[in-house]
Amino acid sequence: MDPLWTLLGVTVIVVGLVDVFLAVLHHDAVGFLTPTLYRWTWIGARVTTKPLPSRLAGTVRALAAPGMVVLTIAVWLGTQILGFALVYYPALGSGISVQPDVGSSLPAALAFSASALASLGFGDMSPRSVTYHALTAVETLVGLGIITLSISYILSLYQVLRDQNALAAALHHQAEEGGDPRSILAPHFVDGRPEGLSTHLREFHRSLVDQAEGMRRYPIVYFFKSRRAYRSIPYIFHMIGGVIAALRWGLPVGSPATKDPWLPSLLTGYRSVMREVQDHFVHGVEQAGPEPLPYDRFRAALTQEEAPSGDERLDEFFDLDRFMRCLAHHERATDPEEAYERYCEWLPFAVESAGLVSALAADLGIDIGRLTAEPEGAAF
């Protein structure tokens, strides 16, 4: 064996196997080749489809993630074929017999390696020594192992994708208005009293954490696109974030719905998942948000009832407050000091949540206007 070729070949083999190990078998890792492969494949898909009409571009981009699955398996098998070929190459004609019309070239070594990995037989080339018989047997076993692990990987990531679609569809079906998360809460307030909220909040928490763990474990799931906006990751964050904001800051402190035991867990989980998604997929999302308006200006705007205040975020908070007070049958006048405290707590959450949804929509090529208005009809 030529030491340099052997060393290079073993390095390629080990790199490929380590990536398979981390991506499929390690419970707390995702590989190092495949995540980079996914991101650059997605960037390539976006760049090449940019000149196309929006519907055609969306259709083509929807094929990118399934293509990544095929590409991932090709990379895993390809590294083994290339690595073993580099080991075999110096031995062509000596340790490995070669027919004269084939020649001792690198393409011949690649063909021999591919035949060994797929256990298809050797044809015009065959190992002569015990060493190379053993190497071809090892390569065959490695190939079978990678194929088996690839099947496991595909089944697992499609299960995560199925759970994601189920969560998105459940949110869409529960919303009386497809893009308004507050409408999910309407059926759970009977004569102003919250009914059955805990069950839904618990399910939202469990599903959200499952999705975050699934995307962290199988990052390729992030790049899967449905042609329906309500099946997208931004829609999930938009809806669950809106539910949290409505219950946590849309009602006066002390209201029964604000005391639901699952609301703090859902809020903590949502914030944690937001940060994880930002760390792994989108960066630069604004977290601090603008400074709250002074109390005097807040109080003056509150007394104007439904008149616009001139501040978009403040108007959004007032609208949320009015909606939830109507839902909970709160007829007493709003306490300005208590409402201002809720506004100050709500503002950074609302800014970060909206920023994340916008960043995800931009990264995935989703029209945020269609997402929040009529997602059931938004094919992109």
NORCOR-V697729 format. One record per residue. PSI is psi in degrees with one decimal (NA if undefined). OMEGA is omega as a letter, one per 20 degrees, with the letter a starting at -180 (none if undefined). BURIAL is + if it has 9 or more other C-alpha atoms within 8 Angstrom, else -. Layout:
psi=[PSI & PSI]
omega=[OMEGA & OMEGA]
burial=[BURIAL & BURIAL]
//
This chain:
psi=[138.3 & 120.3 & -39.9 & -47.0 & -40.8 & -45.0 & -44.2 & -43.4 & -44.3 & -37.8 & -46.2 & -41.8 & -47.2 & -42.6 & -45.7 & -43.3 & -37.5 & -40.1 & -41.1 & -44.7 & -47.3 & -38.3 & -32.2 & -40.9 & -31.9 & 130.1 & -15.0 & 31.2 & 166.0 & 8.2 & 172.8 & -24.0 & -47.6 & -42.2 & -40.1 & -39.5 & -43.2 & -49.5 & -45.2 & -31.9 & -41.8 & -42.5 & -43.2 & -40.9 & -39.8 & -41.9 & -44.5 & -25.6 & -3.8 & -40.1 & -12.5 & 158.8 & 150.5 & -43.6 & -42.8 & -40.5 & -42.1 & -39.6 & -43.7 & -42.7 & -29.6 & -18.2 & -8.2 & -48.3 & -46.1 & -35.7 & -33.7 & -34.9 & -47.6 & -42.3 & -37.5 & -48.4 & -38.6 & -39.4 & -44.9 & -45.8 & -36.6 & -37.8 & -35.9 & -41.9 & -45.7 & -45.3 & -48.4 & -34.5 & -39.0 & -31.2 & -39.9 & -30.9 & -48.3 & -18.6 & -1.5 & 125.1 & -13.5 & -78.4 & -19.9 & 120.8 & 140.3 & 133.9 & 145.5 & -34.7 & -8.9 & -48.6 & 161.7 & 69.8 & 167.1 & -40.6 & -35.8 & -39.1 & -38.5 & -41.6 & -41.8 & -42.4 & -43.3 & -38.5 & -41.4 & -43.2 & -38.6 & -0.5 & 45.7 & -1.3 & 167.7 & -17.0 & -117.7 & -2.9 & 143.9 & 147.5 & 143.3 & -37.6 & 164.0 & -37.0 & -47.5 & -27.5 & -42.7 & -41.2 & -42.5 & -34.7 & -41.0 & -43.2 & -40.0 & -44.0 & -39.7 & -43.2 & -43.5 & -39.3 & -43.2 & -40.0 & -42.8 & -45.8 & -32.4 & -40.2 & -43.2 & -42.1 & -45.5 & -44.7 & -40.2 & -45.3 & -32.2 & -24.3 & -41.2 & -43.4 & -39.1 & -43.1 & -37.5 & -45.9 & -36.7 & -41.2 & -45.6 & -43.3 & -38.5 & -42.6 & -42.0 & -41.3 & -31.6 & -23.5 & 125.5 & -32.6 & 120.4 & -37.8 & 1.5 & 108.4 & -25.7 & -26.6 & -17.4 & -32.0 & -21.5 & -46.9 & -12.8 & 11.2 & 107.0 & 115.0 & 36.4 & -5.1 & 135.6 & 132.8 & 123.5 & 19.4 & -39.1 & -41.9 & -45.0 & -41.7 & -38.6 & -42.1 & -39.7 & -43.6 & -47.9 & -45.7 & -39.2 & -44.3 & -40.3 & -42.1 & -41.1 & -42.9 & -36.9 & -42.7 & -35.2 & -40.3 & -36.8 & 79.1 & -17.6 & -25.2 & -33.4 & -32.7 & -2.4 & 132.9 & 128.5 & 158.0 & 3.6 & 126.2 & -32.0 & -6.2 & 12.7 & 160.9 & -43.3 & -36.7 & -40.8 & -47.1 & -38.2 & -44.4 & -48.1 & -40.5 & -38.6 & -37.7 & -45.0 & -48.4 & -40.4 & -43.1 & -39.4 & -39.0 & -4.4 & -14.8 & 149.9 & 147.9 & 134.1 & -11.4 & 144.7 & -38.5 & -30.1 & -12.9 & 5.0 & 130.5 & -21.0 & -9.8 & -46.2 & -38.9 & -41.1 & -41.0 & -45.8 & -44.2 & -41.1 & -44.6 & -41.5 & -43.3 & -38.8 & -46.0 & -38.8 & -42.9 & -39.8 & -39.8 & -36.5 & -29.4 & -46.5 & 143.3 & 161.2 & 15.8 & 131.5 & 126.7 & -37.4 & -42.7 & 171.3 & 161.7 & 141.2 & 149.8 & 153.5 & 152.4 & -38.8 & -42.6 & -37.9 & -47.1 & -40.2 & -40.8 & -33.6 & -35.3 & -13.4 & 2.9 & -115.7 & 6.9 & 139.3 & 140.3 & -14.7 & -5.3 & 118.9 & -44.9 & -39.3 & -42.6 & -37.7 & -41.1 & -44.1 & -40.6 & -42.0 & -44.2 & -45.4 & -42.9 & -48.7 & -34.4 & -38.1 & -41.7 & -39.6 & 6.0 & 41.8 & 109.4 & -14.5 & 152.1 & 147.9 & 131.8 & 114.9 & -41.7 & -43.6 & -41.8 & -36.0 & -38.0 & -41.8 & -40.7 & -44.0 & -33.6 & -35.9 & -36.9 & -53.0 & -35.0 & -45.5 & -40.6 & -45.3 & -41.9 & -46.1 & -37.7 & -39.8 & -45.4 & -44.1 & -41.9 & -41.5 & -43.9 & -41.2 & -41.9 & -35.3 & 0.1 & 39.5 & 135.6 & 109.5 & -28.5 & -44.6 & -32.3 & -43.9 & -7.9 & -67.5 & 72.2 & -24.3 & -22.0 & 7.2 & 88.6 & 130.2 & NA]
omega=[r & a & a & r & a & r & r & r & r & r & r & r & a & r & r & a & r & r & r & a & a & a & a & a & a & a & a & r & a & a & r & r & a & r & r & r & a & a & a & r & r & r & r & r & a & a & a & a & a & a & a & r & a & a & r & r & r & r & a & a & r & r & a & a & r & r & r & r & r & a & r & r & r & r & a & r & a & r & r & r & a & a & r & r & r & r & a & a & a & a & r & a & r & r & r & a & a & r & a & a & r & r & a & a & r & r & r & r & r & r & r & r & r & r & r & a & a & a & a & a & a & r & a & r & r & r & r & a & r & a & a & r & a & r & r & r & r & a & r & r & r & r & r & r & a & r & r & r & r & r & r & r & a & r & a & a & r & r & r & r & r & r & r & r & r & r & a & r & r & r & a & a & a & a & r & r & a & a & a & a & a & a & r & a & a & a & a & r & a & a & r & a & r & r & r & a & a & a & a & r & r & r & r & a & a & a & a & r & r & a & r & r & r & r & r & a & r & a & r & a & a & a & r & a & r & r & r & a & a & r & a & r & r & r & r & a & r & a & a & r & r & r & r & a & a & a & a & a & a & a & r & r & a & r & a & a & a & a & r & a & a & a & r & r & r & r & r & r & a & r & r & a & r & a & r & r & r & a & a & a & a & a & r & r & a & a & a & a & r & r & r & r & r & a & a & r & r & a & r & r & a & a & a & r & a & r & r & a & a & r & a & a & r & r & r & r & r & r & r & a & a & a & a & r & r & a & a & r & r & a & r & r & a & r & a & a & r & r & r & r & r & r & a & r & a & a & a & r & a & a & a & a & r & r & r & r & r & a & r & r & r & a & a & r & a & r & a & r & r & a & a & a & a & a & a & a & a & r & a & none]
burial=[- & - & - & - & + & + & + & + & + & + & + & + & + & - & + & + & + & + & + & + & + & + & + & + & - & + & - & - & - & + & + & - & - & + & + & - & + & + & - & - & + & + & - & - & + & + & - & - & + & - & - & - & - & - & - & - & + & + & + & + & + & + & - & + & + & + & - & + & + & - & - & + & + & - & + & + & + & - & + & + & + & + & + & + & + & + & + & + & + & + & + & + & - & - & + & + & + & + & - & - & - & - & - & + & - & + & - & + & + & + & - & + & + & + & + & + & + & + & - & - & - & + & - & - & + & + & + & + & - & - & - & + & + & - & - & + & + & - & + & + & + & + & + & + & - & + & + & - & + & + & - & + & + & + & - & - & + & + & - & + & + & - & + & + & + & - & + & + & + & - & + & + & - & - & + & - & - & + & + & + & + & + & + & + & + & - & - & + & + & - & - & + & + & + & - & - & + & + & - & - & + & + & - & + & + & - & + & + & + & - & + & + & - & + & + & + & + & + & + & + & + & - & + & + & + & - & + & + & + & + & + & + & + & + & + & + & + & + & + & + & + & + & + & + & + & + & + & + & + & + & + & + & - & - & - & - & + & + & - & + & - & + & + & - & + & + & + & - & + & + & - & - & + & + & - & + & + & + & - & - & - & + & - & - & + & - & - & - & + & - & - & - & - & - & - & - & - & + & + & - & + & + & - & - & - & - & - & - & - & - & - & - & - & + & + & - & + & + & - & + & + & - & + & + & + & + & + & + & - & - & - & - & - & - & - & - & - & + & + & + & - & + & + & + & + & + & + & + & + & + & + & + & + & + & + & + & + & + & + & + & + & + & - & - & - & + & + & + & - & + & + & + & + & + & + & - & - & + & - & +]
//
